Amino acid sequence: MVYRFLLRPRWLVFHVVCLLGVVVMVNLGLWQLRRLDERQSLNARVEARSMEPPAEIGAVLVARVDKPSVEWRQVAVRGSYDDTATVLIRDRPLEGRPGWHVVTPVRQADGTGVLVNRGWLPAGTDRRRPEVVPAAPAGSVVVVGRLRPSQERPALAGAEPAGVLTEAGVIDLDRLGEQSRYPLAPMYLELVAQDPTVAAIDPRPLPMPPLGEGPHRSYAVQWFVFATCVPIGWVLVVRKSLRDRRRAARRAELAETGEPEPLAVTG
């Protein structure tokens, strides 16, 4: 048979490699589509929760609450800022500018506290601490903010030093809770609004994160295109090998009969 050579061991290996390549690329494309679906679902949840009217924090952060189910929910906290416990979070750029986040707890009437990310301040000289950190409003305040979970420290980041932190790499509620004089809520707030209102010199409240879909769709298309190219390449390689074998067989036949090989005609 003409195609019997395709059953030779090296060709069988070639077939298997091509087949595995198609399977892997198709699965990578499907994985990107699943990531896209997850991103779209997350965006819908974030948008829906952020649009709900604020509720009292005690009505949302009930015992054994599933934190992911209330993340981005807007809640209201009443109490007074404990400005002596302010912590700056370093390396927090905004709109391409280096800066810091300012985190200050609000102490409630029941004696518990809620950490509030009051917003962003530009970095000082050489990306150092801001030149001035505005004090939090004194007296009673009402803070409306988005619920956020404790941040995880990057795997390669070193541990924070012992003692009372005045700056940190992330908002780690467990670590900051160790230095708090009162119990802290299991989630923190990103400030949206407060009474008294945010002044011009205060930290800039953080905007909502962009709710784009990311590159997952384009990555999926790329993987599917690559998966399509593999069988096309397989066909081209097989056809070229078949042509080469036919030419070799023709040369052998001409050599046996003594006939000269015809010259190739060029355009």
VMD Tcl script that draws the C-alpha trace (Angstrom):
set ca {
  {0.00 0.00 0.00}
  {1.13 3.55 -0.74}
  {0.66 4.72 2.85}
  {2.17 1.70 4.56}
  {5.20 3.77 5.59}
  {2.93 5.66 8.00}
  {2.85 2.55 10.21}
  {6.59 2.57 10.82}
  {7.70 3.23 14.42}
  {9.01 6.78 13.90}
  {5.85 7.73 12.05}
  {3.71 6.23 14.80}
  {5.58 8.41 17.30}
  {4.95 11.41 15.06}
  {1.20 10.63 14.93}
  {1.01 10.30 18.71}
  {2.87 13.58 19.29}
  {0.54 15.40 16.88}
  {-2.54 13.87 18.50}
  {-1.35 14.75 22.00}
  {-0.57 18.27 20.82}
  {-4.12 18.72 19.53}
  {-5.62 17.31 22.73}
  {-3.46 19.54 24.95}
  {-4.15 22.69 22.92}
  {-7.90 22.09 22.76}
  {-7.98 21.56 26.52}
  {-5.97 24.73 27.08}
  {-8.48 26.61 24.93}
  {-11.40 25.15 26.90}
  {-9.60 26.06 30.15}
  {-9.32 29.67 28.98}
  {-13.04 29.67 28.17}
  {-13.76 28.41 31.68}
  {-11.56 31.19 33.07}
  {-13.53 33.66 30.95}
  {-16.81 32.30 32.32}
  {-15.50 32.57 35.89}
  {-14.35 36.15 35.25}
  {-17.71 37.11 33.80}
  {-19.52 35.55 36.76}
  {-17.22 37.38 39.20}
  {-17.77 40.68 37.42}
  {-21.54 40.19 37.60}
  {-21.36 39.42 41.33}
  {-19.10 42.38 42.08}
  {-21.31 44.76 40.12}
  {-24.51 43.45 41.71}
  {-23.19 43.56 45.28}
  {-21.62 46.99 44.91}
  {-24.96 48.37 43.69}
  {-26.94 47.11 46.70}
  {-27.80 49.77 49.30}
  {-25.44 49.75 52.30}
  {-26.48 47.60 55.26}
  {-25.28 47.72 58.84}
  {-22.12 45.66 59.17}
  {-23.58 43.58 61.99}
  {-26.40 42.43 59.72}
  {-23.96 41.21 57.06}
  {-20.95 39.87 58.99}
  {-22.91 37.40 61.07}
  {-21.28 34.41 62.75}
  {-19.91 31.78 60.36}
  {-20.61 33.97 57.35}
  {-19.18 32.74 54.06}
  {-16.76 35.56 53.31}
  {-16.73 35.18 49.51}
  {-20.52 35.51 49.51}
  {-20.37 39.01 51.04}
  {-17.18 40.35 49.48}
  {-17.77 43.70 47.72}
  {-21.03 44.20 49.67}
  {-21.36 47.77 50.91}
  {-21.85 48.10 54.66}
  {-21.99 50.96 57.15}
  {-19.87 51.19 60.30}
  {-20.51 53.65 63.13}
  {-17.94 54.61 65.72}
  {-14.75 56.66 65.91}
  {-11.41 56.35 64.15}
  {-8.47 55.14 66.23}
  {-5.85 57.23 64.49}
  {-3.09 55.97 66.80}
  {-3.42 52.53 65.16}
  {-3.02 53.72 61.55}
  {-0.88 51.44 59.35}
  {0.45 52.33 55.90}
  {0.46 49.66 53.19}
  {3.42 50.14 50.88}
  {3.80 49.62 47.12}
  {0.23 50.48 46.12}
  {0.34 52.28 42.75}
  {-2.65 54.11 41.33}
  {-2.95 55.32 37.74}
  {0.74 54.66 37.22}
  {1.88 56.63 40.27}
  {3.58 54.97 43.26}
  {1.81 55.33 46.56}
  {0.54 53.91 49.82}
  {-2.79 52.84 51.30}
  {-3.82 54.29 54.66}
  {-5.54 51.79 56.98}
  {-7.17 52.99 60.20}
  {-9.54 51.05 62.46}
  {-12.97 52.35 63.41}
  {-13.83 51.41 66.98}
  {-17.51 50.63 67.43}
  {-19.69 51.20 70.49}
  {-19.48 47.52 71.45}
  {-15.68 47.78 71.78}
  {-14.83 45.90 68.57}
  {-13.00 47.42 65.62}
  {-13.20 47.35 61.84}
  {-10.15 48.12 59.73}
  {-10.88 50.71 57.06}
  {-8.70 51.30 54.02}
  {-9.21 55.05 53.87}
  {-7.59 55.32 50.45}
  {-4.43 56.17 48.54}
  {-1.68 58.70 49.14}
  {1.17 59.43 46.70}
  {4.60 58.26 47.75}
  {7.19 60.68 49.02}
  {10.67 61.14 47.63}
  {12.19 57.93 46.21}
  {8.91 56.06 46.80}
  {9.22 56.47 50.55}
  {6.41 57.13 53.04}
  {4.11 60.03 52.14}
  {5.37 63.39 53.26}
  {2.19 63.93 55.30}
  {-0.41 61.39 56.41}
  {-3.65 63.28 57.13}
  {-5.20 62.43 60.47}
  {-8.51 60.61 60.46}
  {-11.58 62.68 61.42}
  {-12.00 62.99 65.17}
  {-15.23 62.16 66.95}
  {-18.13 60.06 65.71}
  {-18.07 58.91 62.10}
  {-20.21 56.81 59.81}
  {-18.16 54.93 57.23}
  {-19.62 53.20 54.19}
  {-17.27 50.79 52.49}
  {-16.89 47.61 50.48}
  {-16.19 44.43 52.44}
  {-12.88 42.80 51.52}
  {-11.12 39.70 52.89}
  {-7.70 39.61 54.49}
  {-4.90 39.90 51.94}
  {-2.39 37.09 51.51}
  {1.32 37.77 51.63}
  {3.19 36.93 48.41}
  {4.99 33.59 48.61}
  {8.47 35.12 48.22}
  {7.87 38.07 50.54}
  {9.66 38.03 53.86}
  {7.82 38.03 57.17}
  {6.91 41.34 58.76}
  {9.14 42.36 61.67}
  {8.04 41.66 65.21}
  {6.44 44.39 67.28}
  {3.92 47.04 66.42}
  {3.75 47.72 62.69}
  {3.33 51.23 61.34}
  {3.69 50.02 57.76}
  {3.17 46.63 56.12}
  {3.16 44.91 52.76}
  {-0.45 43.68 52.85}
  {-3.61 44.08 54.93}
  {-3.16 40.87 56.91}
  {-6.00 40.89 59.43}
  {-4.43 38.17 61.58}
  {-1.09 40.00 61.82}
  {-2.67 43.41 62.43}
  {-5.07 41.83 64.91}
  {-2.09 40.73 67.02}
  {-1.21 44.36 67.75}
  {-4.78 45.61 68.16}
  {-6.05 46.50 71.62}
  {-9.54 45.24 70.71}
  {-11.01 42.48 68.51}
  {-11.13 43.22 64.79}
  {-13.85 42.19 62.32}
  {-12.91 39.25 60.06}
  {-13.05 41.48 56.96}
  {-11.94 45.05 56.31}
  {-13.57 47.92 54.41}
  {-12.52 49.91 51.37}
  {-13.91 53.35 52.07}
  {-16.58 54.57 49.65}
  {-18.04 57.48 51.63}
  {-18.08 58.79 55.16}
  {-19.74 61.34 57.40}
  {-18.03 63.76 57.92}
  {-17.19 63.78 54.22}
  {-13.72 63.06 52.86}
  {-11.69 66.27 52.63}
  {-9.43 67.23 49.76}
  {-6.31 66.56 51.87}
  {-7.51 63.09 52.95}
  {-6.41 59.88 51.25}
  {-8.12 59.34 47.92}
  {-10.82 56.63 48.17}
  {-9.99 53.66 45.98}
  {-11.99 53.22 42.77}
  {-13.74 49.99 41.92}
  {-11.39 47.54 40.18}
  {-11.76 47.31 36.40}
  {-14.32 44.66 35.49}
  {-12.85 43.70 32.14}
  {-12.80 40.13 30.87}
  {-9.03 39.97 30.54}
  {-7.21 38.16 27.72}
  {-8.94 34.79 28.21}
  {-11.04 34.97 25.04}
  {-8.10 35.83 22.80}
  {-5.95 33.15 24.46}
  {-8.68 30.57 23.83}
  {-8.85 31.55 20.15}
  {-5.07 31.26 19.88}
  {-5.03 27.76 21.37}
  {-7.82 26.62 19.03}
  {-5.93 28.08 16.05}
  {-2.77 26.25 17.15}
  {-4.77 23.03 17.52}
  {-6.07 23.46 13.95}
  {-2.58 24.07 12.61}
  {-1.29 20.74 13.93}
  {-3.42 18.46 11.65}
  {-2.77 20.82 8.75}
  {0.94 20.47 9.39}
  {0.50 16.69 9.70}
  {-1.13 16.54 6.25}
  {1.61 18.70 4.70}
  {4.38 16.54 6.18}
  {2.72 13.31 5.01}
  {2.15 14.68 1.50}
  {5.74 15.88 1.21}
  {7.04 12.51 2.40}
  {4.78 10.75 -0.11}
  {6.04 12.95 -2.97}
  {9.65 12.33 -1.96}
  {9.04 8.57 -1.89}
  {7.39 8.62 -5.30}
  {10.29 10.59 -6.77}
  {12.79 8.17 -5.21}
  {10.84 5.22 -6.61}
  {10.75 6.87 -10.06}
  {14.49 7.45 -10.00}
  {15.09 3.84 -9.03}
  {12.85 2.69 -11.87}
  {14.67 4.88 -14.40}
  {18.02 3.68 -13.11}
  {16.98 0.06 -13.73}
  {15.81 0.77 -17.30}
  {18.72 3.07 -18.09}
  {16.46 5.90 -19.13}
  {17.65 9.44 -18.32}
  {15.75 11.31 -15.64}
  {13.62 14.06 -17.20}
  {14.78 17.59 -16.48}
  {12.54 19.71 -14.33}
  {10.97 22.54 -16.28}
  {11.21 25.89 -14.59}
  {8.91 28.79 -15.37}
}
mol new
graphics top color blue
foreach p $ca { graphics top sphere $p radius 0.5 }
foreach p [lrange $ca 0 end-1] q [lrange $ca 1 end] { graphics top cylinder $p $q radius 0.2 }
display resetview
